[in-house]
């Protein structure tokens, strides 16, 4: 391995899947502004929209998630360009 090119600030970080509230902890260098307490220990928190516990490929369930109304927002945004 090359010396001096790898980050030094690895630490335990909690990743939270916001669609199903699943939390998992792993080592990371990601910067986090929030924290969460898991089993009495406080960790930096990174919020995810999708993870291994909610992704259709891993769960085997296919579903359409349009939580933000993205299709409607797109149609409204480009409505003025229709002839």
mmCIF file of the N, C-alpha and C atoms, coordinates in Angstrom:
data_MODEL
# 
_entry.id   MODEL 
# 
loop_
_atom_site.group_PDB 
_atom_site.id 
_atom_site.type_symbol 
_atom_site.label_atom_id 
_atom_site.label_alt_id 
_atom_site.label_comp_id 
_atom_site.label_asym_id 
_atom_site.label_entity_id 
_atom_site.label_seq_id 
_atom_site.pdbx_PDB_ins_code 
_atom_site.Cartn_x 
_atom_site.Cartn_y 
_atom_site.Cartn_z 
_atom_site.occupancy 
_atom_site.B_iso_or_equiv 
_atom_site.pdbx_formal_charge 
_atom_site.auth_seq_id 
_atom_site.auth_comp_id 
_atom_site.auth_asym_id 
_atom_site.auth_atom_id 
_atom_site.pdbx_PDB_model_num 
ATOM 1   N N  . UNK A 1 1  ? 0.829   -1.176 0.000   1.00 0.00 ? 1  UNK A N  1 
ATOM 2   C CA . UNK A 1 1  ? 0.000   0.000  0.000   1.00 0.00 ? 1  UNK A CA 1 
ATOM 3   C C  . UNK A 1 1  ? 0.878   1.246  0.000   1.00 0.00 ? 1  UNK A C  1 
ATOM 4   N N  . UNK A 1 2  ? 0.457   2.273  -0.721  1.00 0.00 ? 2  UNK A N  1 
ATOM 5   C CA . UNK A 1 2  ? 1.203   3.530  -0.733  1.00 0.00 ? 2  UNK A CA 1 
ATOM 6   C C  . UNK A 1 2  ? 1.045   4.225  0.610   1.00 0.00 ? 2  UNK A C  1 
ATOM 7   N N  . UNK A 1 3  ? 2.091   4.844  1.054   1.00 0.00 ? 3  UNK A N  1 
ATOM 8   C CA . UNK A 1 3  ? 2.078   5.565  2.318   1.00 0.00 ? 3  UNK A CA 1 
ATOM 9   C C  . UNK A 1 3  ? 1.585   6.998  2.111   1.00 0.00 ? 3  UNK A C  1 
ATOM 10  N N  . UNK A 1 4  ? 0.820   7.517  3.074   1.00 0.00 ? 4  UNK A N  1 
ATOM 11  C CA . UNK A 1 4  ? 0.423   8.917  3.072   1.00 0.00 ? 4  UNK A CA 1 
ATOM 12  C C  . UNK A 1 4  ? -0.758  9.289  2.196   1.00 0.00 ? 4  UNK A C  1 
ATOM 13  N N  . UNK A 1 5  ? -1.435  8.333  1.568   1.00 0.00 ? 5  UNK A N  1 
ATOM 14  C CA . UNK A 1 5  ? -2.563  8.693  0.705   1.00 0.00 ? 5  UNK A CA 1 
ATOM 15  C C  . UNK A 1 5  ? -3.908  8.304  1.313   1.00 0.00 ? 5  UNK A C  1 
ATOM 16  N N  . UNK A 1 6  ? -3.894  7.583  2.420   1.00 0.00 ? 6  UNK A N  1 
ATOM 17  C CA . UNK A 1 6  ? -5.136  7.115  3.019   1.00 0.00 ? 6  UNK A CA 1 
ATOM 18  C C  . UNK A 1 6  ? -5.546  8.019  4.175   1.00 0.00 ? 6  UNK A C  1 
ATOM 19  N N  . UNK A 1 7  ? -6.855  8.276  4.338   1.00 0.00 ? 7  UNK A N  1 
ATOM 20  C CA . UNK A 1 7  ? -7.312  9.150  5.420   1.00 0.00 ? 7  UNK A CA 1 
ATOM 21  C C  . UNK A 1 7  ? -7.006  8.562  6.792   1.00 0.00 ? 7  UNK A C  1 
ATOM 22  N N  . UNK A 1 8  ? -6.780  9.433  7.738   1.00 0.00 ? 8  UNK A N  1 
ATOM 23  C CA . UNK A 1 8  ? -6.428  9.017  9.095   1.00 0.00 ? 8  UNK A CA 1 
ATOM 24  C C  . UNK A 1 8  ? -7.620  9.063  10.052  1.00 0.00 ? 8  UNK A C  1 
ATOM 25  N N  . UNK A 1 9  ? -8.716  9.695  9.647   1.00 0.00 ? 9  UNK A N  1 
ATOM 26  C CA . UNK A 1 9  ? -9.818  9.957  10.573  1.00 0.00 ? 9  UNK A CA 1 
ATOM 27  C C  . UNK A 1 9  ? -10.950 8.929  10.498  1.00 0.00 ? 9  UNK A C  1 
ATOM 28  N N  . UNK A 1 10 ? -10.627 7.650  10.385  1.00 0.00 ? 10 UNK A N  1 
ATOM 29  C CA . UNK A 1 10 ? -11.659 6.610  10.433  1.00 0.00 ? 10 UNK A CA 1 
ATOM 30  C C  . UNK A 1 10 ? -12.236 6.544  11.841  1.00 0.00 ? 10 UNK A C  1 
ATOM 31  N N  . UNK A 1 11 ? -13.558 6.450  11.939  1.00 0.00 ? 11 UNK A N  1 
ATOM 32  C CA . UNK A 1 11 ? -14.230 6.305  13.221  1.00 0.00 ? 11 UNK A CA 1 
ATOM 33  C C  . UNK A 1 11 ? -15.544 5.597  12.987  1.00 0.00 ? 11 UNK A C  1 
ATOM 34  N N  . UNK A 1 12 ? -16.192 5.152  14.053  1.00 0.00 ? 12 UNK A N  1 
ATOM 35  C CA . UNK A 1 12 ? -17.499 4.512  13.933  1.00 0.00 ? 12 UNK A CA 1 
ATOM 36  C C  . UNK A 1 12 ? -18.557 5.572  13.656  1.00 0.00 ? 12 UNK A C  1 
ATOM 37  N N  . UNK A 1 13 ? -19.407 5.312  12.676  1.00 0.00 ? 13 UNK A N  1 
ATOM 38  C CA . UNK A 1 13 ? -20.471 6.228  12.264  1.00 0.00 ? 13 UNK A CA 1 
ATOM 39  C C  . UNK A 1 13 ? -21.762 5.430  12.138  1.00 0.00 ? 13 UNK A C  1 
ATOM 40  N N  . UNK A 1 14 ? -22.879 6.021  12.579  1.00 0.00 ? 14 UNK A N  1 
ATOM 41  C CA . UNK A 1 14 ? -24.191 5.387  12.451  1.00 0.00 ? 14 UNK A CA 1 
ATOM 42  C C  . UNK A 1 14 ? -24.856 5.883  11.168  1.00 0.00 ? 14 UNK A C  1 
ATOM 43  N N  . UNK A 1 15 ? -25.329 4.961  10.359  1.00 0.00 ? 15 UNK A N  1 
ATOM 44  C CA . UNK A 1 15 ? -26.082 5.272  9.151   1.00 0.00 ? 15 UNK A CA 1 
ATOM 45  C C  . UNK A 1 15 ? -27.522 4.864  9.399   1.00 0.00 ? 15 UNK A C  1 
ATOM 46  N N  . UNK A 1 16 ? -28.475 5.773  9.143   1.00 0.00 ? 16 UNK A N  1 
ATOM 47  C CA . UNK A 1 16 ? -29.888 5.513  9.410   1.00 0.00 ? 16 UNK A CA 1 
ATOM 48  C C  . UNK A 1 16 ? -30.685 5.594  8.121   1.00 0.00 ? 16 UNK A C  1 
ATOM 49  N N  . UNK A 1 17 ? -31.382 4.505  7.801   1.00 0.00 ? 17 UNK A N  1 
ATOM 50  C CA . UNK A 1 17 ? -32.270 4.461  6.642   1.00 0.00 ? 17 UNK A CA 1 
ATOM 51  C C  . UNK A 1 17 ? -33.577 5.129  7.058   1.00 0.00 ? 17 UNK A C  1 
ATOM 52  N N  . UNK A 1 18 ? -33.898 6.257  6.461   1.00 0.00 ? 18 UNK A N  1 
ATOM 53  C CA . UNK A 1 18 ? -35.065 7.029  6.865   1.00 0.00 ? 18 UNK A CA 1 
ATOM 54  C C  . UNK A 1 18 ? -36.380 6.398  6.410   1.00 0.00 ? 18 UNK A C  1 
ATOM 55  N N  . UNK A 1 19 ? -36.342 5.472  5.457   1.00 0.00 ? 19 UNK A N  1 
ATOM 56  C CA . UNK A 1 19 ? -37.584 4.861  4.991   1.00 0.00 ? 19 UNK A CA 1 
ATOM 57  C C  . UNK A 1 19 ? -38.083 3.773  5.934   1.00 0.00 ? 19 UNK A C  1 
ATOM 58  N N  . UNK A 1 20 ? -37.172 3.134  6.696   1.00 0.00 ? 20 UNK A N  1 
ATOM 59  C CA . UNK A 1 20 ? -37.623 2.082  7.608   1.00 0.00 ? 20 UNK A CA 1 
ATOM 60  C C  . UNK A 1 20 ? -36.968 2.158  8.989   1.00 0.00 ? 20 UNK A C  1 
ATOM 61  N N  . UNK A 1 21 ? -36.257 3.253  9.256   1.00 0.00 ? 21 UNK A N  1 
ATOM 62  C CA . UNK A 1 21 ? -35.663 3.523  10.574  1.00 0.00 ? 21 UNK A CA 1 
ATOM 63  C C  . UNK A 1 21 ? -34.575 2.529  10.974  1.00 0.00 ? 21 UNK A C  1 
ATOM 64  N N  . UNK A 1 22 ? -34.020 1.772  10.032  1.00 0.00 ? 22 UNK A N  1 
ATOM 65  C CA . UNK A 1 22 ? -32.947 0.834  10.347  1.00 0.00 ? 22 UNK A CA 1 
ATOM 66  C C  . UNK A 1 22 ? -31.647 1.613  10.565  1.00 0.00 ? 22 UNK A C  1 
ATOM 67  N N  . UNK A 1 23 ? -30.896 1.260  11.606  1.00 0.00 ? 23 UNK A N  1 
ATOM 68  C CA . UNK A 1 23 ? -29.624 1.909  11.908  1.00 0.00 ? 23 UNK A CA 1 
ATOM 69  C C  . UNK A 1 23 ? -28.529 0.851  11.898  1.00 0.00 ? 23 UNK A C  1 
ATOM 70  N N  . UNK A 1 24 ? -27.438 1.149  11.186  1.00 0.00 ? 24 UNK A N  1 
ATOM 71  C CA . UNK A 1 24 ? -26.277 0.260  11.245  1.00 0.00 ? 24 UNK A CA 1 
ATOM 72  C C  . UNK A 1 24 ? -25.030 1.107  11.445  1.00 0.00 ? 24 UNK A C  1 
ATOM 73  N N  . UNK A 1 25 ? -24.051 0.505  12.092  1.00 0.00 ? 25 UNK A N  1 
ATOM 74  C CA . UNK A 1 25 ? -22.837 1.214  12.469  1.00 0.00 ? 25 UNK A CA 1 
ATOM 75  C C  . UNK A 1 25 ? -21.654 0.587  11.759  1.00 0.00 ? 25 UNK A C  1 
ATOM 76  N N  . UNK A 1 26 ? -20.827 1.445  11.161  1.00 0.00 ? 26 UNK A N  1 
ATOM 77  C CA . UNK A 1 26 ? -19.639 0.986  10.464  1.00 0.00 ? 26 UNK A CA 1 
ATOM 78  C C  . UNK A 1 26 ? -18.579 2.072  10.536  1.00 0.00 ? 26 UNK A C  1 
ATOM 79  N N  . UNK A 1 27 ? -17.356 1.725  10.181  1.00 0.00 ? 27 UNK A N  1 
ATOM 80  C CA . UNK A 1 27 ? -16.287 2.717  10.166  1.00 0.00 ? 27 UNK A CA 1 
ATOM 81  C C  . UNK A 1 27 ? -16.384 3.551  8.897   1.00 0.00 ? 27 UNK A C  1 
ATOM 82  N N  . UNK A 1 28 ? -16.131 4.861  9.037   1.00 0.00 ? 28 UNK A N  1 
ATOM 83  C CA . UNK A 1 28 ? -16.217 5.763  7.902   1.00 0.00 ? 28 UNK A CA 1 
ATOM 84  C C  . UNK A 1 28 ? -15.438 7.035  8.197   1.00 0.00 ? 28 UNK A C  1 
ATOM 85  N N  . UNK A 1 29 ? -15.157 7.795  7.145   1.00 0.00 ? 29 UNK A N  1 
ATOM 86  C CA . UNK A 1 29 ? -14.527 9.104  7.294   1.00 0.00 ? 29 UNK A CA 1 
ATOM 87  C C  . UNK A 1 29 ? -15.507 10.221 6.950   1.00 0.00 ? 29 UNK A C  1 
ATOM 88  N N  . UNK A 1 30 ? -16.761 9.886  6.683   1.00 0.00 ? 30 UNK A N  1 
ATOM 89  C CA . UNK A 1 30 ? -17.762 10.866 6.273   1.00 0.00 ? 30 UNK A CA 1 
ATOM 90  C C  . UNK A 1 30 ? -17.975 11.904 7.376   1.00 0.00 ? 30 UNK A C  1 
ATOM 91  N N  . UNK A 1 31 ? -18.196 13.157 6.951   1.00 0.00 ? 31 UNK A N  1 
ATOM 92  C CA . UNK A 1 31 ? -18.481 14.233 7.894   1.00 0.00 ? 31 UNK A CA 1 
ATOM 93  C C  . UNK A 1 31 ? -19.973 14.215 8.229   1.00 0.00 ? 31 UNK A C  1 
ATOM 94  N N  . UNK A 1 32 ? -20.306 14.355 9.496   1.00 0.00 ? 32 UNK A N  1 
ATOM 95  C CA . UNK A 1 32 ? -21.705 14.325 9.929   1.00 0.00 ? 32 UNK A CA 1 
ATOM 96  C C  . UNK A 1 32 ? -21.951 15.487 10.879  1.00 0.00 ? 32 UNK A C  1 
ATOM 97  N N  . UNK A 1 33 ? -23.114 16.130 10.732  1.00 0.00 ? 33 UNK A N  1 
ATOM 98  C CA . UNK A 1 33 ? -23.479 17.262 11.581  1.00 0.00 ? 33 UNK A CA 1 
ATOM 99  C C  . UNK A 1 33 ? -24.347 16.846 12.760  1.00 0.00 ? 33 UNK A C  1 
ATOM 100 N N  . UNK A 1 34 ? -25.025 15.711 12.624  1.00 0.00 ? 34 UNK A N  1 
ATOM 101 C CA . UNK A 1 34 ? -25.917 15.244 13.677  1.00 0.00 ? 34 UNK A CA 1 
ATOM 102 C C  . UNK A 1 34 ? -25.305 14.043 14.381  1.00 0.00 ? 34 UNK A C  1 
ATOM 103 N N  . UNK A 1 35 ? -25.851 13.741 15.567  1.00 0.00 ? 35 UNK A N  1 
ATOM 104 C CA . UNK A 1 35 ? -25.425 12.552 16.305  1.00 0.00 ? 35 UNK A CA 1 
ATOM 105 C C  . UNK A 1 35 ? -26.652 11.748 16.716  1.00 0.00 ? 35 UNK A C  1 
ATOM 106 N N  . UNK A 1 36 ? -26.423 10.482 17.049  1.00 0.00 ? 36 UNK A N  1 
ATOM 107 C CA . UNK A 1 36 ? -27.485 9.608  17.504  1.00 0.00 ? 36 UNK A CA 1 
ATOM 108 C C  . UNK A 1 36 ? -26.906 8.700  18.592  1.00 0.00 ? 36 UNK A C  1 
ATOM 109 N N  . UNK A 1 37 ? -27.744 8.356  19.556  1.00 0.00 ? 37 UNK A N  1 
ATOM 110 C CA . UNK A 1 37 ? -27.321 7.463  20.614  1.00 0.00 ? 37 UNK A CA 1 
ATOM 111 C C  . UNK A 1 37 ? -27.848 6.064  20.328  1.00 0.00 ? 37 UNK A C  1 
ATOM 112 N N  . UNK A 1 38 ? -26.939 5.092  20.262  1.00 0.00 ? 38 UNK A N  1 
ATOM 113 C CA . UNK A 1 38 ? -27.287 3.702  20.010  1.00 0.00 ? 38 UNK A CA 1 
ATOM 114 C C  . UNK A 1 38 ? -26.678 2.867  21.126  1.00 0.00 ? 38 UNK A C  1 
ATOM 115 N N  . UNK A 1 39 ? -27.541 2.193  21.878  1.00 0.00 ? 39 UNK A N  1 
ATOM 116 C CA . UNK A 1 39 ? -27.126 1.342  22.991  1.00 0.00 ? 39 UNK A CA 1 
ATOM 117 C C  . UNK A 1 39 ? -26.215 2.088  23.966  1.00 0.00 ? 39 UNK A C  1 
ATOM 118 N N  . UNK A 1 40 ? -26.571 3.336  24.249  1.00 0.00 ? 40 UNK A N  1 
ATOM 119 C CA . UNK A 1 40 ? -25.853 4.133  25.231  1.00 0.00 ? 40 UNK A CA 1 
ATOM 120 C C  . UNK A 1 40 ? -24.584 4.795  24.733  1.00 0.00 ? 40 UNK A C  1 
ATOM 121 N N  . UNK A 1 41 ? -24.253 4.639  23.461  1.00 0.00 ? 41 UNK A N  1 
ATOM 122 C CA . UNK A 1 41 ? -23.054 5.245  22.877  1.00 0.00 ? 41 UNK A CA 1 
ATOM 123 C C  . UNK A 1 41 ? -23.485 6.246  21.815  1.00 0.00 ? 41 UNK A C  1 
ATOM 124 N N  . UNK A 1 42 ? -22.868 7.433  21.803  1.00 0.00 ? 42 UNK A N  1 
ATOM 125 C CA . UNK A 1 42 ? -23.212 8.462  20.836  1.00 0.00 ? 42 UNK A CA 1 
ATOM 126 C C  . UNK A 1 42 ? -22.306 8.362  19.612  1.00 0.00 ? 42 UNK A C  1 
ATOM 127 N N  . UNK A 1 43 ? -22.926 8.363  18.416  1.00 0.00 ? 43 UNK A N  1 
ATOM 128 C CA . UNK A 1 43 ? -22.209 8.248  17.155  1.00 0.00 ? 43 UNK A CA 1 
ATOM 129 C C  . UNK A 1 43 ? -22.593 9.406  16.243  1.00 0.00 ? 43 UNK A C  1 
ATOM 130 N N  . UNK A 1 44 ? -21.700 9.813  15.322  1.00 0.00 ? 44 UNK A N  1 
ATOM 131 C CA . UNK A 1 44 ? -22.103 10.742 14.259  1.00 0.00 ? 44 UNK A CA 1 
ATOM 132 C C  . UNK A 1 44 ? -23.173 10.058 13.407  1.00 0.00 ? 44 UNK A C  1 
ATOM 133 N N  . UNK A 1 45 ? -24.163 10.831 12.925  1.00 0.00 ? 45 UNK A N  1 
ATOM 134 C CA . UNK A 1 45 ? -25.293 10.267 12.186  1.00 0.00 ? 45 UNK A CA 1 
ATOM 135 C C  . UNK A 1 45 ? -25.291 10.725 10.739  1.00 0.00 ? 45 UNK A C  1 
ATOM 136 N N  . UNK A 1 46 ? -25.455 9.759  9.823   1.00 0.00 ? 46 UNK A N  1 
ATOM 137 C CA . UNK A 1 46 ? -25.633 10.038 8.407   1.00 0.00 ? 46 UNK A CA 1 
ATOM 138 C C  . UNK A 1 46 ? -26.982 9.447  8.016   1.00 0.00 ? 46 UNK A C  1 
ATOM 139 N N  . UNK A 1 47 ? -27.869 10.285 7.467   1.00 0.00 ? 47 UNK A N  1 
ATOM 140 C CA . UNK A 1 47 ? -29.201 9.831  7.073   1.00 0.00 ? 47 UNK A CA 1 
ATOM 141 C C  . UNK A 1 47 ? -29.191 9.394  5.609   1.00 0.00 ? 47 UNK A C  1 
ATOM 142 N N  . UNK A 1 48 ? -29.796 8.236  5.342   1.00 0.00 ? 48 UNK A N  1 
ATOM 143 C CA . UNK A 1 48 ? -29.873 7.673  3.996   1.00 0.00 ? 48 UNK A CA 1 
ATOM 144 C C  . UNK A 1 48 ? -31.331 7.565  3.570   1.00 0.00 ? 48 UNK A C  1 
ATOM 145 N N  . UNK A 1 49 ? -31.593 7.720  2.283   1.00 0.00 ? 49 UNK A N  1 
ATOM 146 C CA . UNK A 1 49 ? -32.946 7.510  1.769   1.00 0.00 ? 49 UNK A CA 1 
ATOM 147 C C  . UNK A 1 49 ? -33.198 6.039  1.487   1.00 0.00 ? 49 UNK A C  1 
ATOM 148 N N  . UNK A 1 50 ? -32.152 5.321  1.157   1.00 0.00 ? 50 UNK A N  1 
ATOM 149 C CA . UNK A 1 50 ? -32.295 3.911  0.827   1.00 0.00 ? 50 UNK A CA 1 
ATOM 150 C C  . UNK A 1 50 ? -31.016 3.175  1.240   1.00 0.00 ? 50 UNK A C  1 
ATOM 151 N N  . UNK A 1 51 ? -31.168 1.966  1.732   1.00 0.00 ? 51 UNK A N  1 
ATOM 152 C CA . UNK A 1 51 ? -30.016 1.168  2.152   1.00 0.00 ? 51 UNK A CA 1 
ATOM 153 C C  . UNK A 1 51 ? -30.272 -0.291 1.804   1.00 0.00 ? 51 UNK A C  1 
ATOM 154 N N  . UNK A 1 52 ? -29.430 -1.165 2.310   1.00 0.00 ? 52 UNK A N  1 
ATOM 155 C CA . UNK A 1 52 ? -29.581 -2.591 2.006   1.00 0.00 ? 52 UNK A CA 1 
ATOM 156 C C  . UNK A 1 52 ? -30.879 -3.163 2.571   1.00 0.00 ? 52 UNK A C  1 
ATOM 157 N N  . UNK A 1 53 ? -31.462 -2.535 3.598   1.00 0.00 ? 53 UNK A N  1 
ATOM 158 C CA . UNK A 1 53 ? -32.689 -3.057 4.194   1.00 0.00 ? 53 UNK A CA 1 
ATOM 159 C C  . UNK A 1 53 ? -33.951 -2.559 3.502   1.00 0.00 ? 53 UNK A C  1 
ATOM 160 N N  . UNK A 1 54 ? -33.812 -1.586 2.583   1.00 0.00 ? 54 UNK A N  1 
ATOM 161 C CA . UNK A 1 54 ? -35.000 -1.090 1.889   1.00 0.00 ? 54 UNK A CA 1 
ATOM 162 C C  . UNK A 1 54 ? -34.872 -1.112 0.364   1.00 0.00 ? 54 UNK A C  1 
ATOM 163 N N  . UNK A 1 55 ? -33.716 -1.427 -0.162  1.00 0.00 ? 55 UNK A N  1 
ATOM 164 C CA . UNK A 1 55 ? -33.528 -1.444 -1.612  1.00 0.00 ? 55 UNK A CA 1 
ATOM 165 C C  . UNK A 1 55 ? -34.212 -2.677 -2.215  1.00 0.00 ? 55 UNK A C  1 
ATOM 166 N N  . UNK A 1 56 ? -34.986 -2.490 -3.281  1.00 0.00 ? 56 UNK A N  1 
ATOM 167 C CA . UNK A 1 56 ? -35.724 -3.608 -3.879  1.00 0.00 ? 56 UNK A CA 1 
ATOM 168 C C  . UNK A 1 56 ? -34.836 -4.777 -4.318  1.00 0.00 ? 56 UNK A C  1 
ATOM 169 N N  . UNK A 1 57 ? -33.619 -4.519 -4.738  1.00 0.00 ? 57 UNK A N  1 
ATOM 170 C CA . UNK A 1 57 ? -32.732 -5.600 -5.163  1.00 0.00 ? 57 UNK A CA 1 
ATOM 171 C C  . UNK A 1 57 ? -32.423 -6.548 -4.008  1.00 0.00 ? 57 UNK A C  1 
ATOM 172 N N  . UNK A 1 58 ? -32.199 -5.989 -2.827  1.00 0.00 ? 58 UNK A N  1 
ATOM 173 C CA . UNK A 1 58 ? -31.848 -6.812 -1.668  1.00 0.00 ? 58 UNK A CA 1 
ATOM 174 C C  . UNK A 1 58 ? -33.072 -7.384 -0.954  1.00 0.00 ? 58 UNK A C  1 
ATOM 175 N N  . UNK A 1 59 ? -34.196 -6.684 -0.998  1.00 0.00 ? 59 UNK A N  1 
ATOM 176 C CA . UNK A 1 59 ? -35.384 -7.152 -0.293  1.00 0.00 ? 59 UNK A CA 1 
ATOM 177 C C  . UNK A 1 59 ? -36.243 -8.078 -1.147  1.00 0.00 ? 59 UNK A C  1 
ATOM 178 N N  . UNK A 1 60 ? -36.102 -7.989 -2.478  1.00 0.00 ? 60 UNK A N  1 
ATOM 179 C CA . UNK A 1 60 ? -36.911 -8.809 -3.370  1.00 0.00 ? 60 UNK A CA 1 
ATOM 180 C C  . UNK A 1 60 ? -38.304 -8.243 -3.588  1.00 0.00 ? 60 UNK A C  1 
ATOM 181 N N  . UNK A 1 61 ? -38.561 -7.063 -3.055  1.00 0.00 ? 61 UNK A N  1 
ATOM 182 C CA . UNK A 1 61 ? -39.864 -6.416 -3.204  1.00 0.00 ? 61 UNK A CA 1 
ATOM 183 C C  . UNK A 1 61 ? -39.706 -5.204 -4.107  1.00 0.00 ? 61 UNK A C  1 
ATOM 184 N N  . UNK A 1 62 ? -40.574 -5.109 -5.105  1.00 0.00 ? 62 UNK A N  1 
ATOM 185 C CA . UNK A 1 62 ? -40.549 -3.973 -5.995  1.00 0.00 ? 62 UNK A CA 1 
ATOM 186 C C  . UNK A 1 62 ? -41.675 -3.031 -5.617  1.00 0.00 ? 62 UNK A C  1 
ATOM 187 N N  . UNK A 1 63 ? -41.319 -1.762 -5.425  1.00 0.00 ? 63 UNK A N  1 
ATOM 188 C CA . UNK A 1 63 ? -42.349 -0.774 -5.129  1.00 0.00 ? 63 UNK A CA 1 
ATOM 189 C C  . UNK A 1 63 ? -41.930 0.562  -5.686  1.00 0.00 ? 63 UNK A C  1 
ATOM 190 N N  . UNK A 1 64 ? -42.891 1.360  -6.068  1.00 0.00 ? 64 UNK A N  1 
ATOM 191 C CA . UNK A 1 64 ? -42.645 2.700  -6.581  1.00 0.00 ? 64 UNK A CA 1 
ATOM 192 C C  . UNK A 1 64 ? -42.789 3.668  -5.421  1.00 0.00 ? 64 UNK A C  1 
ATOM 193 N N  . UNK A 1 65 ? -41.726 4.384  -5.138  1.00 0.00 ? 65 UNK A N  1 
ATOM 194 C CA . UNK A 1 65 ? -41.744 5.350  -4.042  1.00 0.00 ? 65 UNK A CA 1 
ATOM 195 C C  . UNK A 1 65 ? -41.660 6.738  -4.647  1.00 0.00 ? 65 UNK A C  1 
ATOM 196 N N  . UNK A 1 66 ? -42.703 7.496  -4.495  1.00 0.00 ? 66 UNK A N  1 
ATOM 197 C CA . UNK A 1 66 ? -42.741 8.874  -4.978  1.00 0.00 ? 66 UNK A CA 1 
ATOM 198 C C  . UNK A 1 66 ? -43.133 9.753  -3.800  1.00 0.00 ? 66 UNK A C  1 
ATOM 199 N N  . UNK A 1 67 ? -42.299 9.772  -2.778  1.00 0.00 ? 67 UNK A N  1 
ATOM 200 C CA . UNK A 1 67 ? -42.629 10.467 -1.538  1.00 0.00 ? 67 UNK A CA 1 
ATOM 201 C C  . UNK A 1 67 ? -42.654 11.972 -1.711  1.00 0.00 ? 67 UNK A C  1 
ATOM 202 N N  . UNK A 1 68 ? -41.849 12.500 -2.604  1.00 0.00 ? 68 UNK A N  1 
ATOM 203 C CA . UNK A 1 68 ? -41.774 13.947 -2.751  1.00 0.00 ? 68 UNK A CA 1 
ATOM 204 C C  . UNK A 1 68 ? -42.671 14.459 -3.868  1.00 0.00 ? 68 UNK A C  1 
ATOM 205 N N  . UNK A 1 69 ? -43.457 13.597 -4.504  1.00 0.00 ? 69 UNK A N  1 
ATOM 206 C CA . UNK A 1 69 ? -44.308 14.025 -5.610  1.00 0.00 ? 69 UNK A CA 1 
ATOM 207 C C  . UNK A 1 69 ? -43.478 14.479 -6.798  1.00 0.00 ? 69 UNK A C  1 
ATOM 208 N N  . UNK A 1 70 ? -42.395 13.782 -7.061  1.00 0.00 ? 70 UNK A N  1 
ATOM 209 C CA . UNK A 1 70 ? -41.435 14.213 -8.087  1.00 0.00 ? 70 UNK A CA 1 
ATOM 210 C C  . UNK A 1 70 ? -42.062 14.302 -9.471  1.00 0.00 ? 70 UNK A C  1 
ATOM 211 N N  . UNK A 1 71 ? -42.950 13.374 -9.774  1.00 0.00 ? 71 UNK A N  1 
ATOM 212 C CA . UNK A 1 71 ? -43.578 13.389 -11.097 1.00 0.00 ? 71 UNK A CA 1 
ATOM 213 C C  . UNK A 1 71 ? -44.443 14.627 -11.248 1.00 0.00 ? 71 UNK A C  1 
ATOM 214 N N  . UNK A 1 72 ? -45.239 14.941 -10.226 1.00 0.00 ? 72 UNK A N  1 
ATOM 215 C CA . UNK A 1 72 ? -46.082 16.140 -10.276 1.00 0.00 ? 72 UNK A CA 1 
ATOM 216 C C  . UNK A 1 72 ? -45.245 17.412 -10.342 1.00 0.00 ? 72 UNK A C  1 
ATOM 217 N N  . UNK A 1 73 ? -44.160 17.462 -9.592  1.00 0.00 ? 73 UNK A N  1 
ATOM 218 C CA . UNK A 1 73 ? -43.277 18.637 -9.634  1.00 0.00 ? 73 UNK A CA 1 
ATOM 219 C C  . UNK A 1 73 ? -42.697 18.832 -11.029 1.00 0.00 ? 73 UNK A C  1 
ATOM 220 N N  . UNK A 1 74 ? -42.287 17.718 -11.655 1.00 0.00 ? 74 UNK A N  1 
ATOM 221 C CA . UNK A 1 74 ? -41.726 17.794 -12.998 1.00 0.00 ? 74 UNK A CA 1 
ATOM 222 C C  . UNK A 1 74 ? -42.768 18.307 -13.989 1.00 0.00 ? 74 UNK A C  1 
ATOM 223 N N  . UNK A 1 75 ? -43.976 17.743 -13.920 1.00 0.00 ? 75 UNK A N  1 
ATOM 224 C CA . UNK A 1 75 ? -45.032 18.165 -14.849 1.00 0.00 ? 75 UNK A CA 1 
ATOM 225 C C  . UNK A 1 75 ? -45.376 19.632 -14.663 1.00 0.00 ? 75 UNK A C  1 
ATOM 226 N N  . UNK A 1 76 ? -45.478 20.087 -13.423 1.00 0.00 ? 76 UNK A N  1 
ATOM 227 C CA . UNK A 1 76 ? -45.797 21.492 -13.164 1.00 0.00 ? 76 UNK A CA 1 
ATOM 228 C C  . UNK A 1 76 ? -44.685 22.418 -13.624 1.00 0.00 ? 76 UNK A C  1 
ATOM 229 N N  . UNK A 1 77 ? -43.457 21.997 -13.458 1.00 0.00 ? 77 UNK A N  1 
ATOM 230 C CA . UNK A 1 77 ? -42.308 22.817 -13.835 1.00 0.00 ? 77 UNK A CA 1 
ATOM 231 C C  . UNK A 1 77 ? -42.260 23.051 -15.339 1.00 0.00 ? 77 UNK A C  1 
ATOM 232 N N  . UNK A 1 78 ? -42.571 22.005 -16.128 1.00 0.00 ? 78 UNK A N  1 
ATOM 233 C CA . UNK A 1 78 ? -42.461 22.087 -17.571 1.00 0.00 ? 78 UNK A CA 1 
ATOM 234 C C  . UNK A 1 78 ? -43.811 22.258 -18.270 1.00 0.00 ? 78 UNK A C  1 
ATOM 235 N N  . UNK A 1 79 ? -44.848 22.550 -17.509 1.00 0.00 ? 79 UNK A N  1 
ATOM 236 C CA . UNK A 1 79 ? -46.178 22.760 -18.075 1.00 0.00 ? 79 UNK A CA 1 
ATOM 237 C C  . UNK A 1 79 ? -46.203 23.943 -19.035 1.00 0.00 ? 79 UNK A C  1 
ATOM 238 N N  . UNK A 1 80 ? -45.449 24.992 -18.700 1.00 0.00 ? 80 UNK A N  1 
ATOM 239 C CA . UNK A 1 80 ? -45.457 26.197 -19.510 1.00 0.00 ? 80 UNK A CA 1 
ATOM 240 C C  . UNK A 1 80 ? -44.826 25.991 -20.894 1.00 0.00 ? 80 UNK A C  1 
ATOM 241 N N  . UNK A 1 81 ? -44.042 24.925 -21.079 1.00 0.00 ? 81 UNK A N  1 
ATOM 242 C CA . UNK A 1 81 ? -43.390 24.669 -22.359 1.00 0.00 ? 81 UNK A CA 1 
ATOM 243 C C  . UNK A 1 81 ? -44.256 23.821 -23.296 1.00 0.00 ? 81 UNK A C  1 
ATOM 244 N N  . UNK A 1 82 ? -45.389 23.315 -22.815 1.00 0.00 ? 82 UNK A N  1 
ATOM 245 C CA . UNK A 1 82 ? -46.270 22.513 -23.656 1.00 0.00 ? 82 UNK A CA 1 
ATOM 246 C C  . UNK A 1 82 ? -46.990 23.411 -24.656 1.00 0.00 ? 82 UNK A C  1 
ATOM 247 N N  . UNK A 1 83 ? -47.269 22.859 -25.828 1.00 0.00 ? 83 UNK A N  1 
ATOM 248 C CA . UNK A 1 83 ? -47.975 23.642 -26.861 1.00 0.00 ? 83 UNK A CA 1 
ATOM 249 C C  . UNK A 1 83 ? -49.419 23.264 -26.898 1.00 0.00 ? 83 UNK A C  1 
# 
